Amino acid sequence: MLENKVAVIYGAGGGIGGAVARAFAREGARLFLTGRQRAPVEAVAMDVVSGGGSAEAAEVDALDEHAIHEHLESIIDKTGRVDISFNAVGIPNAKILGVPLVDLEVDQFSLPITSYVRSYFLTARLAARRMIARKSGVIMTVTALHSRTGLPLVGGYGPAQAAKEALTRDLSVELAPHGIRVVGLRPQAMPETATIKNAYEPRAKASGMTWEQWQEMLASKTHPRRLMRLEEMASVAAFMASDEASGMTGTTVNLTMGSLDD
Ligand SMILES: NC(=O)c1ccc[n+]([C@@H]2O[C@H](COP(=O)([O-])OP(=O)(O)OC[C@H]3O[C@@H](n4cnc5c(N)ncnc54)[C@H](OP(=O)(O)O)[C@@H]3O)[C@@H](O)[C@H]2O)c1
């Protein structure tokens, strides 16, 4: 589905970024994988290459406009194009979660909003400038069900995810006339990722549940009574990045398996 496509992924060393990289590679994309630290990104790139795919790793801070610009220029120098930009950046949760809103300092509240939205805006804008010239491209990101439902002790994380979904719509309405699609994915928690384990295991413990019981409780809210696997989410991402999804833009796909009604 992604033969001859050039894809850049931000946060490619993470759970979601890594899974999306593997799915894009399986579909034939040429990958440029980035992250704040090189080692985890390099590991994903090596995995892709040893599976017969094409991937290069680079250290790029997805909050740094200059670093994103320079990296995109190097991709254009090598390939002449960028077809897909996927922002899978995840800000560490330690300073974000766990404090009631009434006790939250404003800087702690603002951190996820400014970081997530700034990073998505920068990566989208800088990719779009290259895509407009070719009248083609797909800009993508990932959000969470916090964007659409009230959850306790998540501080500014929910507003950050809601803002990213609004930005997806606004980018799309401006960029679609230039042949660029902008789409997002909103997956349910995937317990195989460190993010979910780190965020939920302490909450499970605090509620007197084991980690397994907590996962069962989350799974009971989905229609199939199970949680999504990374590979399932990544397969949808590959489809959405492909020309097969040419009719899809300005939307965030609900991958909560029934936990959240549209
Ligand atoms: N995991 C899930 O089940 C799930 C479900 C729904 C939504 N989400 C959301 O999806 C996003 C990604 O989740 P994830 O589980 O893949 O998180 P993750 O495993 O923590 O990966 C996030 C990646 O982003 C990188 N990163 C952080 N700040 C960066 C920056 N400024 N520049 C470049 N890279 C940066 C991290 O690299 P460093 O380690 O170098 O900082 C890390 O590799 C998060 O917003 C998360 O809340 C996750």
Ligand as a Chemical Component Dictionary entry (heavy atoms), coordinates in Angstrom:
data_LIG
# 
_chem_comp.id                   LIG 
_chem_comp.type                 NON-POLYMER 
_chem_comp.pdbx_formal_charge   0 
_chem_comp.three_letter_code    LIG 
# 
loop_
_chem_comp_atom.comp_id 
_chem_comp_atom.atom_id 
_chem_comp_atom.alt_atom_id 
_chem_comp_atom.type_symbol 
_chem_comp_atom.charge 
_chem_comp_atom.model_Cartn_x 
_chem_comp_atom.model_Cartn_y 
_chem_comp_atom.model_Cartn_z 
_chem_comp_atom.pdbx_ordinal 
LIG N1  N1  N 0  0.279  3.551  24.353 1  
LIG C1  C1  C 0  -1.025 3.588  24.200 2  
LIG O1  O1  O 0  -1.734 2.600  24.389 3  
LIG C2  C2  C 0  -1.684 4.883  23.776 4  
LIG C3  C3  C 0  -3.050 4.888  23.518 5  
LIG C4  C4  C 0  -3.650 6.067  23.082 6  
LIG C5  C5  C 0  -2.870 7.195  22.914 7  
LIG N2  N2  N 1  -1.536 7.159  23.193 8  
LIG C6  C6  C 0  -0.771 8.384  22.995 9  
LIG O2  O2  O 0  0.081  8.233  21.869 10 
LIG C7  C7  C 0  1.309  8.942  22.072 11 
LIG C8  C8  C 0  2.499  7.992  21.943 12 
LIG O3  O3  O 0  2.323  6.943  22.874 13 
LIG P1  P1  P 0  3.426  5.800  23.088 14 
LIG O4  O4  O 0  2.802  4.770  23.939 15 
LIG O5  O5  O -1 4.026  5.413  21.806 16 
LIG O6  O6  O 0  4.507  6.602  23.961 17 
LIG P2  P2  P 0  6.050  6.261  24.203 18 
LIG O7  O7  O 0  6.299  4.794  24.065 19 
LIG O8  O8  O 0  6.449  6.951  25.462 20 
LIG O9  O9  O 0  6.765  6.951  22.969 21 
LIG C9  C9  C 0  6.826  8.319  22.853 22 
LIG C10 C10 C 0  8.082  8.646  22.095 23 
LIG O10 O10 O 0  8.110  10.048 21.877 24 
LIG C11 C11 C 0  9.445  10.458 22.033 25 
LIG N3  N3  N 0  9.512  11.877 22.340 26 
LIG C12 C12 C 0  9.107  12.532 23.447 27 
LIG N4  N4  N 0  9.344  13.831 23.335 28 
LIG C13 C13 C 0  9.954  14.007 22.135 29 
LIG C14 C14 C 0  10.461 15.124 21.445 30 
LIG N5  N5  N 0  10.404 16.348 21.953 31 
LIG N6  N6  N 0  11.010 14.919 20.224 32 
LIG C15 C15 C 0  11.069 13.706 19.678 33 
LIG N7  N7  N 0  10.606 12.594 20.283 34 
LIG C16 C16 C 0  10.075 12.758 21.504 35 
LIG C17 C17 C 0  9.989  9.615  23.153 36 
LIG O11 O11 O 0  11.375 9.600  23.042 37 
LIG P3  P3  P 0  12.312 9.813  24.334 38 
LIG O12 O12 O 0  12.204 8.552  25.098 39 
LIG O13 O13 O 0  13.635 10.046 23.712 40 
LIG O14 O14 O 0  11.778 11.012 25.063 41 
LIG C18 C18 C 0  9.348  8.268  22.868 42 
LIG O15 O15 O 0  10.160 7.456  22.051 43 
LIG C19 C19 C 0  1.163  9.594  23.430 44 
LIG O16 O16 O 0  0.587  10.857 23.255 45 
LIG C20 C20 C 0  0.185  8.707  24.139 46 
LIG O17 O17 O 0  -0.470 9.356  25.178 47 
LIG C21 C21 C 0  -0.929 6.030  23.608 48 
# 
loop_
_chem_comp_bond.comp_id 
_chem_comp_bond.atom_id_1 
_chem_comp_bond.atom_id_2 
_chem_comp_bond.value_order 
_chem_comp_bond.pdbx_ordinal 
LIG N1  C1  SING 1  
LIG C1  O1  DOUB 2  
LIG C1  C2  SING 3  
LIG C2  C3  SING 4  
LIG C2  C21 DOUB 5  
LIG C3  C4  DOUB 6  
LIG C4  C5  SING 7  
LIG C5  N2  DOUB 8  
LIG N2  C6  SING 9  
LIG N2  C21 SING 10 
LIG C6  O2  SING 11 
LIG C6  C20 SING 12 
LIG O2  C7  SING 13 
LIG C7  C8  SING 14 
LIG C7  C19 SING 15 
LIG C8  O3  SING 16 
LIG O3  P1  SING 17 
LIG P1  O4  DOUB 18 
LIG P1  O5  SING 19 
LIG P1  O6  SING 20 
LIG O6  P2  SING 21 
LIG P2  O7  DOUB 22 
LIG P2  O8  SING 23 
LIG P2  O9  SING 24 
LIG O9  C9  SING 25 
LIG C9  C10 SING 26 
LIG C10 O10 SING 27 
LIG C10 C18 SING 28 
LIG O10 C11 SING 29 
LIG C11 N3  SING 30 
LIG C11 C17 SING 31 
LIG N3  C12 SING 32 
LIG N3  C16 SING 33 
LIG C12 N4  DOUB 34 
LIG N4  C13 SING 35 
LIG C13 C14 SING 36 
LIG C13 C16 DOUB 37 
LIG C14 N5  SING 38 
LIG C14 N6  DOUB 39 
LIG N6  C15 SING 40 
LIG C15 N7  DOUB 41 
LIG N7  C16 SING 42 
LIG C17 O11 SING 43 
LIG C17 C18 SING 44 
LIG O11 P3  SING 45 
LIG P3  O12 DOUB 46 
LIG P3  O13 SING 47 
LIG P3  O14 SING 48 
LIG C18 O15 SING 49 
LIG C19 O16 SING 50 
LIG C19 C20 SING 51 
LIG C20 O17 SING 52 
# 
